[in-house]
Amino acid sequence: MKHFSKPVFCAIFLLMLASSLKAQDPRFSQYYASPWNLNPALTGVFNGRWRATVNYRDQWNSVLSPVPFRTYAAAYEYRVEVANEDYASFGIGAMHDEAGTARFVQNKVHLGGAYLKKLSGGPRRASHYLSAGAQLGMGQNSIDWSQLWFSRQFDPGTQTPDYSAANGEANANANSAAYLDFNAGLLWYMVFDNDGYFYAGGGMHHLNSPVISLVENNSETLYSRWTGHAGGLFPVSHNLALMPSVLVMKQGPSLEATPGVNVRYSNNDYNEVAVRAGMFARVANKLDKSMHVDALTVVGMLEMNRWTLGLSYDITVSKLAVANNNRGAFEVSLMYFQPAEKRARVVCPRF
C-alpha cells in the first residue's frame, strides 16, 4: 500500500465507497447537538420558549480539498405549555450536504411537531416524561454534471478531456425529482431531585422510502434509517458531572454505534457557565464484514447561560488513516435557548 500515491489511494477508496454505500444520510459526530436530525421526538425538549440550532461538518479536507464533504444544518423550535408541565412544540429544519468533485448535493426541509407529556413525579420523587414527534418535508438530490467528463470527451491529441464535446450520456444533466419525506420518533426521560437525568429514545427516518434516482428508471430509493439513543447527566459532586451517551443507527446495509462520555464542570450559579470535554468512538460495520472502530471524536463544549458552543474533531483510526494521516472531520455546533417568561424547575435534559 505504501507504493500508492495519495491521490490514487483516495480515488480507489472513494470509488469503493460510492459503489457500496448508496442512498445514505449525512451524519454528525455531535449528534446530541443536532436534536432535530437525531429524533423528531426531541422537538421542544428544552427549557425555554424557543431554541435555534446550527451545525457544520467538514470531512476529509486533508485528502479531498478543495471539495471535501460538507454538511450544513439549521433548525428552529417553539414550544407552548398546554397543561401543567405538558408542552406542544413546533419547528422547522433544513439540511444541505455536498460531497465530492461532482458536488453530489442533498437538500432537505422539514416541518415538525411533538407533544411532551408528564407521566409522573412530585416532591422528592423522580419525574418521568414522554415525548412523541413527527416530521414531514421535502428533499431533492442533484449532481453538478459540468464537473464530470466521460470517455467520449477525451481528446487523445491533447491527452486531456474536452468538456465542450458531447458526452453521449442519455441521463446527463438529470437530477432527482422533489420527494416527500416522513420521520417519527419517541423519547422517554426522567429527571432526578439532584437535577440529574436519564433519557432513552428512538426514531425512524424516511418511513415512506422516497425515490431519489438521478436517472429515468426511478429504481433508487432512500433507505429507511432507524436510530436508538440513550444517555444522561449524573452528578458526582456539586460542580462535576458525567454525561455518558450512545447512538446506534442502521440504514440499509450500514450499522454504526457511537458510545462516549463528556465530563461537565459547572459553576452552578444563577448565570451558569459550564465546560464539557469528552471522547466518543465510532464503531461501524465494514460492508458484510465485522464491526471495527472507524474514528475517535474529541469534543469540547462551552455553555454560557443561553448559549452552547461545541467543537469536535474526528481522528481517523481505520485504514483510511494511511491516506489522511489520521485527519478526519471537523464540526462546530451552536445552540441558543430563549428563556421562558417565568423561571421554572428544570424539566428537560440539556443535550
C-alpha positions as CSV (number, residue, x, y, z in Angstrom):
1,M,0.0,0.0,0.0
2,K,2.9,2.4,0.7
3,H,3.7,2.5,-3.1
4,F,0.3,4.1,-3.9
5,S,0.3,7.9,-4.2
6,K,-2.2,9.7,-2.0
7,P,-4.5,10.8,-5.0
8,V,-4.6,7.2,-6.3
9,F,-5.4,5.7,-2.9
10,C,-8.2,8.2,-2.4
11,A,-9.7,7.6,-5.8
12,I,-9.8,3.9,-5.2
13,F,-11.2,4.3,-1.7
14,L,-13.9,6.7,-2.9
15,L,-14.9,4.5,-5.8
16,M,-15.4,1.6,-3.4
17,L,-17.4,3.8,-1.1
18,A,-19.6,5.1,-3.8
19,S,-20.3,1.7,-5.2
20,S,-21.3,0.1,-1.9
21,L,-22.9,2.8,0.3
22,K,-25.7,4.2,-1.8
23,A,-28.6,6.3,-0.6
24,Q,-27.1,7.1,2.9
25,D,-27.9,10.1,5.1
26,P,-25.2,12.6,6.3
27,R,-24.4,12.3,9.9
28,F,-22.9,14.5,12.8
29,S,-20.4,13.3,15.4
30,Q,-22.0,15.8,17.8
31,Y,-25.3,14.0,17.3
32,Y,-26.6,15.3,20.7
33,A,-26.0,18.9,19.5
34,S,-28.3,18.3,16.4
35,P,-31.5,17.1,18.1
36,W,-33.7,18.0,15.1
37,N,-31.8,15.5,12.9
38,L,-31.4,12.8,15.6
39,N,-35.0,12.2,16.7
40,P,-38.3,14.1,15.9
41,A,-39.4,13.5,19.5
42,L,-36.6,15.8,20.7
43,T,-38.5,18.8,19.2
44,G,-39.3,21.1,22.1
45,V,-37.3,19.1,24.7
46,F,-35.5,22.1,26.2
47,N,-36.1,24.7,28.9
48,G,-37.4,27.9,27.4
49,R,-39.7,29.4,24.8
50,W,-37.7,28.6,21.7
51,R,-34.4,27.1,20.5
52,A,-32.2,27.7,17.5
53,T,-29.5,25.2,16.4
54,V,-26.8,25.4,13.7
55,N,-24.4,22.6,12.8
56,Y,-21.5,22.4,10.3
57,R,-19.3,19.5,9.4
58,D,-16.2,19.4,7.2
59,Q,-14.9,15.9,6.4
60,W,-11.7,14.7,4.7
61,N,-10.5,18.1,3.8
62,S,-6.9,16.7,4.1
63,V,-7.4,14.5,1.1
64,L,-10.3,16.0,-0.9
65,S,-9.5,19.7,-0.7
66,P,-10.9,22.0,-2.2
67,V,-14.1,19.9,-2.4
68,P,-14.4,17.9,0.9
69,F,-17.7,16.5,2.2
70,R,-19.6,19.4,3.8
71,T,-22.8,19.3,5.8
72,Y,-24.8,22.3,7.0
73,A,-27.9,22.1,9.2
74,A,-30.2,24.6,11.0
75,A,-33.4,24.3,13.0
76,Y,-35.8,26.4,14.9
77,E,-38.3,25.1,17.5
78,Y,-41.0,26.8,19.5
79,R,-43.0,25.3,22.4
80,V,-46.1,26.3,24.4
81,E,-47.4,24.9,27.6
82,V,-50.8,23.3,27.1
83,A,-51.3,21.9,30.6
84,N,-49.3,21.6,33.9
85,E,-45.8,20.7,32.6
86,D,-47.2,19.4,29.3
87,Y,-46.0,21.1,26.1
88,A,-46.8,21.2,22.4
89,S,-43.8,22.1,20.1
90,F,-43.4,23.1,16.5
91,G,-40.4,23.6,14.4
92,I,-38.7,23.8,11.0
93,G,-35.3,22.4,10.0
94,A,-33.2,22.3,6.9
95,M,-30.0,20.4,5.8
96,H,-27.6,20.9,2.9
97,D,-25.0,18.2,2.2
98,E,-22.5,18.2,-0.6
99,A,-19.8,15.5,-1.5
100,G,-17.0,15.1,-4.0
101,T,-15.8,16.8,-7.2
102,A,-19.2,16.2,-8.9
103,R,-20.9,18.1,-6.0
104,F,-23.5,15.5,-5.2
105,V,-26.0,17.5,-3.2
106,Q,-28.8,16.5,-0.8
107,N,-31.2,19.2,0.2
108,K,-34.0,18.6,2.8
109,V,-36.5,20.8,4.6
110,H,-38.9,19.5,7.2
111,L,-41.7,20.8,9.3
112,G,-42.2,19.0,12.6
113,G,-44.1,18.9,15.8
114,A,-44.1,17.0,19.1
115,Y,-46.1,16.6,22.3
116,L,-44.4,16.3,25.7
117,K,-46.4,14.7,28.4
118,K,-45.5,14.5,32.1
119,L,-46.2,10.9,33.3
120,S,-45.5,11.1,37.0
121,G,-43.4,12.8,39.6
122,G,-43.5,15.1,42.6
123,P,-41.6,16.3,45.7
124,R,-38.6,14.0,46.4
125,R,-39.6,11.8,43.5
126,A,-38.1,11.5,40.1
127,S,-40.3,13.0,37.3
128,H,-41.0,11.0,34.2
129,Y,-41.8,12.4,30.8
130,L,-42.8,11.0,27.3
131,S,-42.5,12.9,24.0
132,A,-43.8,11.8,20.6
133,G,-42.9,13.7,17.5
134,A,-43.1,13.6,13.7
135,Q,-41.6,15.5,10.7
136,L,-42.9,15.9,7.2
137,G,-40.9,17.5,4.5
138,M,-39.4,17.6,1.0
139,G,-36.0,16.6,-0.4
140,Q,-34.1,16.9,-3.6
141,N,-30.7,15.5,-4.8
142,S,-28.6,16.7,-7.7
143,I,-25.1,16.5,-9.3
144,D,-23.1,19.2,-11.0
145,W,-22.7,17.5,-14.3
146,S,-20.4,20.2,-15.6
147,Q,-17.7,18.8,-13.3
148,L,-17.8,15.4,-14.9
149,W,-16.3,14.1,-18.1
150,F,-16.8,10.8,-20.0
151,S,-14.6,8.7,-22.3
152,R,-16.2,10.2,-25.4
153,Q,-14.9,13.6,-24.3
154,F,-11.2,12.5,-24.1
155,D,-9.0,14.1,-26.7
156,P,-6.1,11.8,-27.5
157,G,-4.3,14.6,-29.2
158,T,-4.0,16.8,-26.1
159,Q,-4.3,13.9,-23.7
160,T,-7.0,15.9,-21.8
161,P,-10.8,15.9,-21.6
162,D,-12.7,18.2,-23.9
163,Y,-15.6,19.5,-21.8
164,S,-17.2,21.2,-24.9
165,A,-17.6,17.8,-26.7
166,A,-20.9,15.9,-26.3
167,N,-20.7,13.2,-23.6
168,G,-23.3,11.0,-25.3
169,E,-24.8,10.1,-21.9
170,A,-28.6,9.7,-22.1
171,N,-29.1,10.8,-18.5
172,A,-26.7,13.6,-18.3
173,N,-28.0,16.7,-16.5
174,A,-30.7,14.6,-14.8
175,N,-31.4,15.3,-11.1
176,S,-33.8,13.7,-8.8
177,A,-37.4,15.0,-8.6
178,A,-38.5,16.6,-5.3
179,Y,-39.6,13.8,-3.0
180,L,-41.8,13.6,0.1
181,D,-40.1,12.5,3.4
182,F,-41.6,11.4,6.7
183,N,-39.9,10.8,10.1
184,A,-41.3,9.9,13.5
185,G,-39.9,9.2,17.0
186,L,-40.4,8.6,20.7
187,L,-38.4,9.8,23.7
188,W,-38.7,8.9,27.4
189,Y,-36.7,10.6,30.1
190,M,-36.6,11.1,33.9
191,V,-35.3,14.0,36.0
192,F,-33.9,13.3,39.5
193,D,-34.1,15.5,42.5
194,N,-30.4,16.5,42.1
195,D,-31.1,17.8,38.6
196,G,-29.5,14.7,37.1
197,Y,-31.4,12.9,34.3
198,F,-31.6,9.8,32.1
199,Y,-33.1,9.5,28.7
200,A,-33.7,6.9,26.0
201,G,-35.4,7.2,22.6
202,G,-35.6,6.1,19.1
203,G,-36.6,7.4,15.7
204,M,-37.5,6.1,12.2
205,H,-36.5,8.3,9.2
206,H,-37.7,8.0,5.6
207,L,-40.6,5.8,6.5
208,N,-42.0,6.2,3.0
209,S,-38.7,5.1,1.3
210,P,-38.7,8.1,-1.1
211,V,-37.4,7.7,-4.7
212,I,-34.1,9.6,-5.2
213,S,-33.0,8.3,-8.6
214,L,-30.8,10.7,-10.7
215,V,-31.8,8.7,-13.8
216,E,-35.1,8.0,-15.5
217,N,-35.7,4.4,-14.3
218,N,-36.7,5.6,-10.8
219,S,-35.4,2.5,-9.1
220,E,-33.2,4.0,-6.5
221,T,-34.9,4.7,-3.1
222,L,-33.5,6.2,0.1
223,Y,-33.0,3.5,2.7
224,S,-35.2,3.9,5.8
225,R,-33.0,4.7,8.8
226,W,-33.7,3.8,12.4
227,T,-31.9,5.3,15.4
228,G,-31.7,4.4,19.1
229,H,-30.0,6.7,21.6
230,A,-29.7,6.9,25.4
231,G,-27.7,8.9,27.9
232,G,-27.9,11.2,30.9
233,L,-26.3,13.5,33.4
234,F,-25.1,12.0,36.6
235,P,-23.6,14.5,39.2
236,V,-20.5,13.2,41.1
237,S,-20.1,16.5,43.1
238,H,-21.5,19.9,43.5
239,N,-19.7,21.1,40.3
240,L,-18.8,18.0,38.4
241,A,-21.0,15.6,36.4
242,L,-20.6,12.8,33.9
243,M,-22.6,12.8,30.7
244,P,-22.4,9.4,29.0
245,S,-24.4,8.7,25.8
246,V,-24.7,6.3,23.0
247,L,-26.2,6.4,19.5
248,V,-26.9,3.3,17.3
249,M,-28.0,3.7,13.7
250,K,-28.9,1.4,10.9
251,Q,-29.6,2.3,7.3
252,G,-29.7,-0.3,4.6
253,P,-26.5,-2.5,5.0
254,S,-24.8,0.1,7.2
255,L,-24.7,-0.3,11.0
256,E,-23.0,2.2,13.3
257,A,-22.7,2.8,17.1
258,T,-21.2,5.8,18.8
259,P,-20.6,5.5,22.5
260,G,-18.8,8.0,24.6
261,V,-18.8,10.3,27.6
262,N,-18.4,14.0,28.4
263,V,-17.2,15.4,31.7
264,R,-19.1,18.5,32.7
265,Y,-17.8,21.2,35.1
266,S,-20.3,24.0,36.1
267,N,-20.1,27.0,38.5
268,N,-23.8,26.2,39.5
269,D,-24.5,29.9,39.5
270,Y,-27.7,31.8,38.5
271,N,-25.9,32.8,35.3
272,E,-24.4,29.4,34.8
273,V,-21.2,28.8,32.9
274,A,-20.1,25.2,32.2
275,V,-17.5,23.4,30.2
276,R,-17.5,19.9,28.8
277,A,-14.8,17.7,27.5
278,G,-15.0,14.2,26.2
279,M,-14.3,11.4,23.7
280,F,-16.5,9.2,21.6
281,A,-15.7,6.2,19.4
282,R,-17.4,5.5,16.1
283,V,-17.8,1.8,15.5
284,A,-19.2,0.6,12.2
285,N,-19.6,-2.5,10.1
286,K,-17.3,-2.8,7.0
287,L,-19.9,-3.9,4.5
288,D,-20.6,-7.6,5.1
289,K,-17.6,-7.9,7.5
290,S,-17.4,-7.5,11.2
291,M,-17.5,-4.2,13.2
292,H,-14.4,-2.1,13.5
293,V,-13.5,1.3,15.1
294,D,-13.6,3.9,12.3
295,A,-12.7,7.1,14.3
296,L,-12.3,8.6,17.7
297,T,-14.0,12.0,18.3
298,V,-12.6,14.5,20.7
299,V,-15.2,17.0,21.9
300,G,-15.1,20.3,23.8
301,M,-18.2,22.4,24.6
302,L,-18.9,25.7,26.4
303,E,-22.2,26.6,28.0
304,M,-22.9,30.2,28.8
305,N,-26.4,30.6,30.2
306,R,-28.5,30.7,27.0
307,W,-25.7,29.6,24.6
308,T,-23.9,26.3,23.9
309,L,-20.9,26.1,21.6
310,G,-19.4,22.8,20.6
311,L,-16.2,21.9,18.7
312,S,-15.1,18.4,17.8
313,Y,-12.6,16.6,15.6
314,D,-12.7,13.1,14.3
315,I,-9.3,11.2,14.5
316,T,-9.3,8.5,11.8
317,V,-8.1,5.2,13.1
318,S,-9.3,2.9,10.3
319,K,-7.2,2.0,7.2
320,L,-8.1,5.4,5.7
321,A,-5.5,6.9,8.1
322,V,-2.8,5.8,5.6
323,A,-4.1,8.5,3.2
324,N,-5.3,11.2,5.6
325,N,-2.7,10.9,8.3
326,N,-5.5,10.4,10.9
327,R,-7.2,13.7,9.9
328,G,-10.9,13.1,9.7
329,A,-13.7,15.6,10.2
330,F,-14.2,19.0,12.0
331,E,-17.5,20.0,13.4
332,V,-19.0,23.1,15.1
333,S,-22.4,23.4,16.7
334,L,-24.2,26.4,18.2
335,M,-27.4,26.4,20.2
336,Y,-29.4,29.3,21.6
337,F,-32.3,29.0,24.1
338,Q,-34.7,31.8,24.6
339,P,-35.8,31.6,28.3
340,A,-39.4,31.2,29.3
341,E,-41.3,34.2,30.7
342,K,-41.2,32.8,34.2
343,R,-38.4,30.7,35.7
344,A,-39.4,27.1,36.4
345,R,-37.9,23.9,37.8
346,V,-35.7,22.1,35.3
347,V,-37.9,19.6,33.5
348,C,-35.8,18.9,30.3
349,P,-32.4,17.5,29.7
350,R,-29.8,19.7,28.2
351,F,-28.1,17.9,25.4
